Amino acid sequence: FCSMQLWVLWTRLSLIATGHVLINEISDKGTHACGGHDWVELHNAGVDKVNLTGFLLVDEKGPDHPDILHFGQGSCGHQFIEAGAYLLLCQLAPCSFRFGINSADIVNLVSADGAQVDTTGRLQGGASFGNSVARLPDSS
């Protein structure tokens, strides 16, 4: 993703006891990385592997919307993110989110106990295909 234009548009919430998993980068218009679909990159900035089972990736429509990602639900099994690792979630891929990301959306990562782990805040439009919104530097 190094060749993409990057904008820092969101603020970081305090890390909570569920680990140091952050929304590190997001593309609301798609790139070649996910066949043109929207995507979200998570980063585990901690020193321990984190079990994401029970976590939710939701947009502003909330946790009851049918297109959210509920980690570990159904045939997807447990999903872990190793310490220091990145996890790319492509819209419409198996075991991923289905909601579309628009330029004025909010994307939230919610822990299994319902606490907000991280948020993009309201994205502030104007992105185009091949571009993303990212933390600079990573995990900042």
FENGIKA-V630237 format. One record per residue. SS is DSSP state (H for helix, E for strand, L for the rest). OMEGA is omega in whole degrees, -180 to 180 (NA if undefined). NEAR is the number of other ideal C-beta (glycine too) atoms within 10 Angstrom. Layout:
SS&OMEGA&NEAR, SS&OMEGA&NEAR
This chain:
L&-174&16, L&-176&4, L&-178&6, L&171&16, L&-178&11, E&176&14, E&173&15, L&-174&12, L&-177&16, L&179&20, L&-177&9, L&172&14, L&175&16, L&177&6, L&-179&15, E&-171&14, L&-179&8, L&-180&19, E&-177&21, L&179&19, E&-176&24, E&166&23, E&-173&24, E&-178&21, E&-177&22, E&175&22, E&-179&27, L&177&24, L&178&18, L&176&22, L&177&19, H&-178&8, H&-177&16, H&177&18, L&178&12, L&180&15, L&174&18, L&176&22, E&177&24, E&176&25, E&174&20, E&177&23, E&173&20, E&-178&23, L&-179&18, L&-178&18, L&-180&9, L&173&10, L&-180&13, E&174&22, E&-178&16, L&-179&24, L&-179&15, L&176&16, L&177&24, E&167&22, E&-173&22, E&170&23, E&-175&18, L&178&14, L&173&13, L&-172&11, L&180&12, L&180&7, L&-174&13, L&-175&7, L&180&13, L&172&19, E&175&22, E&-176&18, L&176&23, L&-178&16, L&176&14, H&-176&7, H&-176&6, H&178&14, L&-179&10, L&177&10, L&-179&17, E&171&14, E&-177&21, L&176&12, L&179&13, L&-174&13, L&176&14, E&178&15, E&180&18, E&180&16, E&-178&20, E&177&19, L&176&22, L&176&14, L&176&15, L&179&7, L&178&15, L&-179&18, L&-179&24, L&-178&12, L&175&20, L&177&14, L&179&24, L&-174&14, L&179&14, L&-178&11, L&171&18, L&176&15, E&-177&24, E&170&20, E&-174&24, E&-179&21, L&-179&19, L&179&16, L&175&10, L&179&9, L&177&12, E&-179&13, E&-179&26, E&178&25, E&173&19, L&-166&22, L&-179&14, L&176&14, L&-176&20, L&-175&13, L&177&12, L&180&10, L&177&22, L&-179&10, L&178&10, L&-180&16, L&179&18, E&175&22, E&-173&23, E&170&22, L&177&21, L&-8&9, L&179&7, L&175&13, L&179&16, L&NA&11
